[in-house]
Amino acid sequence: MERIVKSRLETKAIIDIQTDIELINQYALTQLQPEDVFTFSVILCGNEIDRSDEKFSEPCLEELAKLFVGVTGIFNHSWNAKDQVARIYRASVENGQGRNKIGEQLRVIKANAYIPREDYAKEIISKIECRTL
């Protein structure tokens, strides 16, 4: 089963639901089905120059992408367990749109995350779907 997803980096991406659910189930306590989860993508960081005039190198981005897999997503930078609603199940380094401040191809870490479709998550899922976060 496939579904087409729109993201900020690409106009269309074909997602293989079966592959995704297999990756997700590596982190779930119970076996989940595709209808049990909401999945989304997020840009975590990239090679843009920061306010300290520093940037992540390509090898650093590749290593960070590996480290992000399995990490929980926090809401509003809150370390409270109730605000940890998502988990990253895949991350990769991809071309972003345009160039960074010094003219290099923009490179970003794009992560795929999931949230169980539970009552407590309805509001956050709705906000992500409407891009109002």
N, C-alpha and C positions, 0 to 999 in steps of 0.2 A: 504494500500500500504506500502511495506517495502523496505528498501534499505540497503545494506551492506556497512559499513564504516570501513576503516582501521585506526587505531590510534597507537600512540607510546606505549600505555599501553596494548592494547589488539590486537590480530591479526584480529579478526572480531567482529563487534558489529552490531546487527540488530536493526535498528532504525525504529520506527513506525512513519511514516510521519504525519499521522493524529493527533496523540498525540502531536508531536512536533509543528505542526502548531497551535493547540489549545493553547499551552503554549506561543508561539510567539505572537499570536493575543491578548494576555492579555496586551502587551506592544505597539502594533501597533496602529496608529491613524485610519487606514482603515483596513478592513478585507483582510488579505493576503492569497494567495494560495501557495502550496508548490513550484510551479515554480517561484514564486515571490521572493524567498529568497535563499541565500547560507548559509548553516549551516556548522559548524566546531566545533571541540573540542580543548581545550587548557588546559594545566596544569598551575594552578595559583600559588600554593605554596604547601608546605608539611612539614613534620616533620624532614627534614634534619637539621643538626646543621649549623647555620650561622656563619659569621665571628666574631660575638660577643660571640660565644659558647652558643647560645640560640636556642630553637626550639619551634614550636607550639605544644601544647599538643593535644591529641585526642579531648577533649571537645572543645577546642579553634577552631580546624579545623572544627568541626561540626557546631559551631556557625558562623564561617566565611563563610562557604558554603551557609548558609541561607542568609547572608547579601549580598553576591555577586549577587544573583538573581535579575534581573532588572537593574543592573548597566551597563552603557555604557562602551565599550572597547575603550581605547585610543591607538593611534598609536605613537610610539616613545616617550612615556611619555609626549606628548604635550596636554595641557589642552585647546587648541584652538578648538572651536566647529567643525571646518572643519575636524579635525583629529579624531573625535568621530564617527566611522563608524559602529561599531558592538554593539550588546546588548546581555548580558547573559540572557538566559531564563531557564537554569537549571544548578545546581551545586551539586556535591556530593563528599563525601570523599571515596576514593578507595585505594586499595593496589597498590603501585607503583612497579617498577621492582627493586628487590634487597633489601638492607638494608641501613639504614642511618649510619653515621660515628660511632655511638655507638652500632651498631649491632641490632637495632630494625627494625621490618618490616617497609619499607618505606611506608608512607601514604601520599596521595596527594589530593588536591582539583582539580577535573576535572570539567571544565565548558563547557557547550554547548552554543554557541553564534550564532547569525544570522546577516547577512548583506543583506539589500534589493538589489536585482539585478537591480541596476540603473547604468547609464553611469559613474557617479563619482566613483563607486566602482569596476569597471572592473579590474583596475590595481591591487588593493589590493587583490581581489578574485583570480586573476591569480597567485600572489605571494604566497598566502596561499596554493593553489592547488599544486604548484611546490615546496613548502617548502623553499622559498628563502628569507623569512623575517629574 
